[in-house]
């Protein structure tokens, strides 16, 4: 029987921190505060005694011999999630626009702004889709009604909601 336990385990990091930060008394004692460890670093130090204090029963803990933790996502990782996989969100939108005969381009700054927004909202990779839909919804419905659009560029200002996307028309391309 294979047990796989996944979840947030809210509060487990506090239990581990209490165990790890037991301070010694004296002049040579090192003082560490919670700021010294991230949540991911604390969870990597998890031991069976921490799981017992968390509330799991010993019979269950004995059947979970391997503990593995996941690191928090950062901006670079979220940008990779947007662009690298075979079915990445950016590639999906590019394909949708390609069906309308329009080339869709995202600037590097726009991808970083999308990732930063997901971090700000604390939604992680799951929130990337909703952020992209908010940005692209109006553009996706406007482009088919307009003639002669060759290219659509999404910049950081578009992600922030300050400007509309830059649309390059075929007539503009002839002048360039």
GROMACS elastic network, one bead per residue, 0.5 to 0.9 nm:
[ bonds ]
;  ai    aj funct       b0    kb
    1    63     6  0.89173   500
    2    63     6  0.83963   500
    2    64     6  0.85762   500
    3    63     6  0.73150   500
    3    64     6  0.67197   500
    4    64     6  0.79603   500
    5    64     6  0.85651   500
    6     9     6  0.82438   500
    7    10     6  0.85240   500
    8    11     6  0.88051   500
    8    12     6  0.87991   500
    9    12     6  0.57388   500
    9    13     6  0.81962   500
    9    54     6  0.85773   500
   10    13     6  0.73680   500
   10    14     6  0.86627   500
   11    14     6  0.52985   500
   11    15     6  0.67010   500
   11    16     6  0.89660   500
   11    54     6  0.77017   500
   12    15     6  0.51623   500
   12    16     6  0.63358   500
   12    17     6  0.85806   500
   12    42     6  0.88433   500
   12    43     6  0.75169   500
   12    46     6  0.83655   500
   12    50     6  0.72681   500
   12    51     6  0.76034   500
   12    53     6  0.86337   500
   12    54     6  0.61783   500
   13    16     6  0.51094   500
   13    17     6  0.60147   500
   13    18     6  0.86474   500
   13    39     6  0.62379   500
   13    40     6  0.84409   500
   13    42     6  0.57833   500
   13    43     6  0.58809   500
   13    46     6  0.82682   500
   14    18     6  0.62376   500
   14    19     6  0.87643   500
   14    39     6  0.89119   500
   14    42     6  0.84324   500
   15    18     6  0.52344   500
   15    19     6  0.65132   500
   15    20     6  0.87732   500
   15    50     6  0.62767   500
   15    51     6  0.87484   500
   15    53     6  0.72753   500
   15    54     6  0.72092   500
   16    19     6  0.51391   500
   16    20     6  0.60588   500
   16    21     6  0.84135   500
   16    42     6  0.63513   500
   16    43     6  0.72581   500
   16    45     6  0.71256   500
   16    46     6  0.63350   500
   16    47     6  0.81934   500
   16    50     6  0.61057   500
   17    20     6  0.50754   500
   17    21     6  0.57472   500
   17    22     6  0.84660   500
   17    33     6  0.89423   500
   17    34     6  0.72140   500
   17    37     6  0.85323   500
   17    42     6  0.66003   500
   18    21     6  0.54022   500
   18    22     6  0.63957   500
   19    22     6  0.58473   500
   19    50     6  0.80785   500
   20    23     6  0.85859   500
   20    42     6  0.85324   500
   20    45     6  0.83538   500
   21    31     6  0.80537   500
   21    32     6  0.64530   500
   21    33     6  0.74647   500
   21    34     6  0.84151   500
   23    29     6  0.69844   500
   23    30     6  0.72295   500
   23    31     6  0.67176   500
   23    32     6  0.80643   500
   24    28     6  0.83597   500
   24    29     6  0.52904   500
   24    30     6  0.74110   500
   24    31     6  0.83922   500
   25    28     6  0.79994   500
   25    29     6  0.60026   500
   26    29     6  0.55571   500
   27    30     6  0.85602   500
   32    35     6  0.79049   500
   32    36     6  0.63197   500
   32    37     6  0.88755   500
   33    36     6  0.56793   500
   33    37     6  0.79081   500
   34    37     6  0.57327   500
   34    38     6  0.77182   500
   35    38     6  0.70421   500
   37    40     6  0.79339   500
   37    41     6  0.58094   500
   37    42     6  0.62218   500
   38    41     6  0.51784   500
   38    42     6  0.63128   500
   38    43     6  0.87083   500
   39    42     6  0.51338   500
   39    43     6  0.61992   500
   39    44     6  0.87007   500
   39    71     6  0.87896   500
   39    72     6  0.84404   500
   40    43     6  0.51730   500
   40    44     6  0.62998   500
   40    45     6  0.89862   500
   40    69     6  0.73358   500
   40    70     6  0.70933   500
   40    71     6  0.55413   500
   40    72     6  0.66082   500
   41    44     6  0.51909   500
   41    45     6  0.68382   500
   41    71     6  0.82504   500
   42    45     6  0.53528   500
   42    46     6  0.70320   500
   43    46     6  0.52532   500
   43    68     6  0.87455   500
   43    69     6  0.64855   500
   43    70     6  0.86834   500
   44    47     6  0.88230   500
   44    67     6  0.83843   500
   44    68     6  0.72925   500
   44    69     6  0.59626   500
   44    70     6  0.85182   500
   46    49     6  0.82566   500
   46    50     6  0.62425   500
   46    51     6  0.76638   500
   46    67     6  0.77306   500
   46    69     6  0.89954   500
   47    50     6  0.53953   500
   47    51     6  0.67748   500
   47    67     6  0.82646   500
   48    51     6  0.50807   500
   48    52     6  0.63214   500
   48    53     6  0.87593   500
   48    58     6  0.87116   500
   48    61     6  0.68846   500
   48    62     6  0.85905   500
   49    52     6  0.50048   500
   49    53     6  0.62947   500
   49    54     6  0.85331   500
   50    53     6  0.51232   500
   50    54     6  0.60692   500
   50    55     6  0.87968   500
   51    55     6  0.64643   500
   51    56     6  0.57806   500
   51    57     6  0.83262   500
   51    58     6  0.87928   500
   51    61     6  0.73895   500
   52    55     6  0.52833   500
   52    56     6  0.51607   500
   52    57     6  0.63752   500
   52    58     6  0.67773   500
   52    61     6  0.77914   500
   53    56     6  0.74133   500
   56    59     6  0.85636   500
   56    60     6  0.69170   500
   56    61     6  0.67853   500
   57    60     6  0.55221   500
   57    61     6  0.63948   500
   57    62     6  0.88619   500
   58    62     6  0.61003   500
   58    63     6  0.88316   500
   59    62     6  0.54237   500
   59    63     6  0.69892   500
   60    63     6  0.53705   500
   60    64     6  0.68836   500
   61    64     6  0.51762   500
   61    65     6  0.74611   500
   62    65     6  0.64683   500
   63    66     6  0.89754   500
   64    67     6  0.72303   500
   70    73     6  0.89698   500
   72   124     6  0.86486   500
   73    76     6  0.82107   500
   73    77     6  0.60312   500
   73    78     6  0.67166   500
   73   119     6  0.82644   500
   73   124     6  0.68126   500
   73   125     6  0.79645   500
   74    77     6  0.53964   500
   74    78     6  0.63373   500
   74    79     6  0.88241   500
   74   115     6  0.82066   500
   74   116     6  0.86343   500
   74   119     6  0.75744   500
   74   124     6  0.87700   500
   75    78     6  0.51700   500
   75    79     6  0.62688   500
   75    80     6  0.87233   500
   75   112     6  0.67093   500
   75   113     6  0.88902   500
   75   114     6  0.89876   500
   75   115     6  0.54118   500
   75   116     6  0.61200   500
   75   118     6  0.87153   500
   75   119     6  0.73894   500
   76    79     6  0.51543   500
   76    80     6  0.63279   500
   76    81     6  0.87309   500
   76   112     6  0.76930   500
   76   115     6  0.78842   500
   77    80     6  0.50386   500
   77    81     6  0.62340   500
   77    82     6  0.87006   500
   77   115     6  0.85483   500
   78    82     6  0.62591   500
   78    83     6  0.87935   500
   78   111     6  0.87606   500
   78   112     6  0.82862   500
   78   114     6  0.86058   500
   78   115     6  0.54759   500
   78   116     6  0.85626   500
   78   118     6  0.83292   500
   78   119     6  0.88431   500
   78   124     6  0.77223   500
   78   125     6  0.64165   500
   78   128     6  0.81412   500
   79    82     6  0.50232   500
   79    83     6  0.63618   500
   79    84     6  0.83380   500
   79   108     6  0.88962   500
   79   111     6  0.60187   500
   79   112     6  0.63232   500
   79   114     6  0.80657   500
   79   115     6  0.60297   500
   80    83     6  0.51714   500
   80    84     6  0.53073   500
   80    85     6  0.78549   500
   80    88     6  0.88056   500
   81    84     6  0.59389   500
   81    85     6  0.65510   500
   81    88     6  0.65940   500
   81    89     6  0.80853   500
   81   125     6  0.73502   500
   81   128     6  0.89064   500
   82    85     6  0.76632   500
   82    88     6  0.53732   500
   82    89     6  0.54239   500
   82    90     6  0.58201   500
   82    91     6  0.82811   500
   82   111     6  0.76448   500
   82   115     6  0.84292   500
   82   125     6  0.86170   500
   82   128     6  0.76380   500
   83    86     6  0.84590   500
   83    87     6  0.86545   500
   83    88     6  0.53605   500
   83    89     6  0.68540   500
   83    90     6  0.56842   500
   83    91     6  0.68350   500
   83   111     6  0.87602   500
   84    87     6  0.82121   500
   84    88     6  0.61818   500
   84    90     6  0.88521   500
   84    91     6  0.86488   500
   85    89     6  0.86144   500
   85    91     6  0.86678   500
   86    91     6  0.77529   500
   87    90     6  0.84191   500
   87    91     6  0.65060   500
   87    92     6  0.65069   500
   88    91     6  0.52889   500
   88    92     6  0.63031   500
   88    93     6  0.88829   500
   89    92     6  0.50195   500
   89    93     6  0.63237   500
   89    94     6  0.85789   500
   89   128     6  0.82661   500
   89   129     6  0.71125   500
   89   132     6  0.79758   500
   90    93     6  0.52925   500
   90    94     6  0.61350   500
   90    95     6  0.86500   500
   90   104     6  0.89588   500
   90   105     6  0.88621   500
   90   106     6  0.80176   500
   90   132     6  0.86763   500
   91    95     6  0.61462   500
   91    96     6  0.86559   500
   92    95     6  0.51902   500
   92    96     6  0.63317   500
   92    97     6  0.87995   500
   93    97     6  0.62207   500
   93    98     6  0.84299   500
   93   104     6  0.75834   500
   93   136     6  0.84792   500
   94    97     6  0.52172   500
   94    98     6  0.59941   500
   94    99     6  0.87270   500
   94   102     6  0.84658   500
   94   103     6  0.68443   500
   94   104     6  0.53127   500
   94   105     6  0.76177   500
   95    99     6  0.63527   500
   95   100     6  0.89651   500
   95   103     6  0.87405   500
   95   104     6  0.85255   500
   96    99     6  0.53108   500
   96   100     6  0.70537   500
   96   102     6  0.88362   500
   96   140     6  0.85549   500
   97   100     6  0.51696   500
   97   101     6  0.64698   500
   97   102     6  0.52029   500
   97   103     6  0.63184   500
   97   104     6  0.62757   500
   97   140     6  0.76968   500
   97   143     6  0.85785   500
   97   152     6  0.87429   500
   98   102     6  0.51514   500
   98   103     6  0.58781   500
   98   104     6  0.75708   500
   99   102     6  0.74306   500
  100   103     6  0.87496   500
  100   143     6  0.79581   500
  100   144     6  0.66720   500
  101   149     6  0.79266   500
  101   150     6  0.69126   500
  101   151     6  0.86259   500
  102   143     6  0.84030   500
  102   148     6  0.89503   500
  102   149     6  0.62770   500
  102   151     6  0.51769   500
  102   152     6  0.68873   500
  103   149     6  0.87770   500
  103   150     6  0.62118   500
  103   152     6  0.61774   500
  103   153     6  0.84232   500
  104   150     6  0.88756   500
  104   151     6  0.58755   500
  104   153     6  0.60567   500
  104   154     6  0.77532   500
  105   151     6  0.75056   500
  105   152     6  0.61703   500
  105   154     6  0.61669   500
  105   155     6  0.86859   500
  106   109     6  0.81604   500
  106   110     6  0.62184   500
  106   111     6  0.67577   500
  106   152     6  0.85579   500
  106   153     6  0.58657   500
  106   155     6  0.63556   500
  106   156     6  0.88239   500
  107   110     6  0.51698   500
  107   111     6  0.65793   500
  107   112     6  0.88214   500
  107   153     6  0.73431   500
  107   154     6  0.63209   500
  107   155     6  0.54442   500
  107   156     6  0.73248   500
  108   111     6  0.52711   500
  108   112     6  0.63541   500
  108   113     6  0.86848   500
  108   155     6  0.81264   500
  108   156     6  0.83640   500
  109   112     6  0.50628   500
  109   113     6  0.60929   500
  109   114     6  0.86644   500
  109   155     6  0.67379   500
  109   156     6  0.54326   500
  110   114     6  0.62291   500
  110   115     6  0.86516   500
  110   154     6  0.66216   500
  110   157     6  0.76341   500
  110   158     6  0.76978   500
  110   159     6  0.62623   500
  110   160     6  0.87984   500
  111   114     6  0.51307   500
  111   115     6  0.62843   500
  111   116     6  0.85830   500
  111   155     6  0.84018   500
  111   156     6  0.77095   500
  111   159     6  0.86527   500
  112   115     6  0.50470   500
  112   116     6  0.60128   500
  112   117     6  0.85465   500
  112   156     6  0.81474   500
  113   117     6  0.61060   500
  113   118     6  0.86668   500
  113   156     6  0.61657   500
  113   159     6  0.66627   500
  113   160     6  0.77179   500
  114   117     6  0.51220   500
  114   118     6  0.63984   500
  114   119     6  0.87872   500
  114   128     6  0.71590   500
  114   131     6  0.68726   500
  114   132     6  0.74873   500
  114   156     6  0.83900   500
  114   159     6  0.67177   500
  114   160     6  0.88187   500
  115   118     6  0.51300   500
  115   119     6  0.63429   500
  115   120     6  0.86493   500
  115   124     6  0.84499   500
  115   125     6  0.85277   500
  115   128     6  0.72135   500
  116   119     6  0.50318   500
  116   120     6  0.60790   500
  116   121     6  0.86062   500
  117   121     6  0.61088   500
  117   122     6  0.83684   500
  117   123     6  0.88902   500
  117   127     6  0.89124   500
  117   128     6  0.85035   500
  117   131     6  0.77514   500
  118   121     6  0.51567   500
  118   122     6  0.59509   500
  118   123     6  0.55067   500
  118   124     6  0.56331   500
  118   125     6  0.72946   500
  118   126     6  0.85417   500
  118   127     6  0.58282   500
  118   128     6  0.61303   500
  118   131     6  0.74527   500
  119   123     6  0.65504   500
  119   124     6  0.61301   500
  119   125     6  0.89220   500
  119   127     6  0.89061   500
  120   123     6  0.79576   500
  121   124     6  0.79765   500
  121   127     6  0.80285   500
  122   127     6  0.81433   500
  123   126     6  0.61193   500
  123   128     6  0.77979   500
  124   127     6  0.56391   500
  124   128     6  0.71558   500
  125   128     6  0.54070   500
  125   129     6  0.79735   500
  126   129     6  0.65019   500
  126   130     6  0.79641   500
  127   130     6  0.54786   500
  127   131     6  0.63665   500
  127   132     6  0.87269   500
  128   131     6  0.51909   500
  128   132     6  0.61215   500
  128   133     6  0.85915   500
  129   132     6  0.51279   500
  129   133     6  0.61084   500
  129   134     6  0.86486   500
  130   133     6  0.50263   500
  130   134     6  0.62053   500
  130   135     6  0.87280   500
  131   134     6  0.51815   500
  131   135     6  0.64447   500
  131   136     6  0.87230   500
  131   159     6  0.86866   500
  132   135     6  0.51531   500
  132   136     6  0.59901   500
  132   137     6  0.82494   500
  132   159     6  0.86054   500
  133   136     6  0.51134   500
  133   137     6  0.54701   500
  133   138     6  0.89934   500
  134   137     6  0.57339   500
  134   138     6  0.81091   500
  134   159     6  0.88815   500
  135   138     6  0.74108   500
  135   139     6  0.78254   500
  135   154     6  0.88571   500
  135   158     6  0.72626   500
  135   159     6  0.61584   500
  135   160     6  0.88596   500
  135   161     6  0.79344   500
  136   139     6  0.52468   500
  136   140     6  0.59194   500
  136   141     6  0.87243   500
  136   154     6  0.89830   500
  137   140     6  0.53586   500
  137   141     6  0.66166   500
  137   142     6  0.88191   500
  138   141     6  0.53669   500
  138   142     6  0.61103   500
  138   143     6  0.86783   500
  139   142     6  0.50960   500
  139   143     6  0.60123   500
  139   152     6  0.88529   500
  139   164     6  0.85079   500
  139   165     6  0.76505   500
  140   143     6  0.57884   500
  140   144     6  0.74431   500
  141   144     6  0.64019   500
  141   145     6  0.74615   500
  142   145     6  0.55793   500
  142   146     6  0.67122   500
  143   146     6  0.53060   500
  143   147     6  0.78917   500
  143   149     6  0.74130   500
  143   152     6  0.89851   500
  144   147     6  0.74202   500
  144   149     6  0.89822   500
  146   149     6  0.69445   500
  147   169     6  0.82826   500
  148   168     6  0.86154   500
  148   169     6  0.54024   500
  148   170     6  0.54557   500
  148   171     6  0.75765   500
  149   152     6  0.77020   500
  149   167     6  0.66220   500
  149   168     6  0.59018   500
  149   170     6  0.60260   500
  149   171     6  0.88231   500
  150   167     6  0.76170   500
  150   168     6  0.56689   500
  150   169     6  0.52048   500
  150   170     6  0.54673   500
  150   173     6  0.80420   500
  151   166     6  0.81037   500
  151   167     6  0.58395   500
  151   169     6  0.69027   500
  151   170     6  0.84284   500
  152   165     6  0.64876   500
  152   166     6  0.57081   500
  152   168     6  0.62908   500
  153   165     6  0.57238   500
  153   166     6  0.50704   500
  153   167     6  0.65333   500
  153   168     6  0.81238   500
  154   157     6  0.80660   500
  154   158     6  0.59793   500
  154   159     6  0.74666   500
  154   164     6  0.83045   500
  154   165     6  0.52677   500
  154   166     6  0.67994   500
  155   158     6  0.52569   500
  155   159     6  0.66506   500
  155   160     6  0.88769   500
  155   163     6  0.86629   500
  155   164     6  0.89366   500
  155   165     6  0.69803   500
  155   166     6  0.80402   500
  156   159     6  0.51221   500
  156   160     6  0.62854   500
  156   161     6  0.86634   500
  156   162     6  0.88247   500
  156   163     6  0.89924   500
  157   161     6  0.61331   500
  157   162     6  0.52000   500
  157   163     6  0.55199   500
  157   164     6  0.78978   500
  157   165     6  0.84286   500
  158   162     6  0.59182   500
  158   163     6  0.50402   500
  158   164     6  0.55648   500
  158   165     6  0.58356   500
  158   166     6  0.87966   500
  159   162     6  0.77099   500
  159   163     6  0.83751   500
  160   163     6  0.78962   500
  161   164     6  0.74202   500
  163   166     6  0.85838   500
  164   167     6  0.87842   500
  168   171     6  0.83431   500
  168   172     6  0.63140   500
  168   173     6  0.70271   500
  169   172     6  0.51731   500
  169   173     6  0.64549   500
  170   173     6  0.50310   500
  170   174     6  0.65445   500
  171   174     6  0.53213   500
  171   175     6  0.69500   500
  172   175     6  0.54116   500
  172   176     6  0.66673   500
  173   176     6  0.52240   500
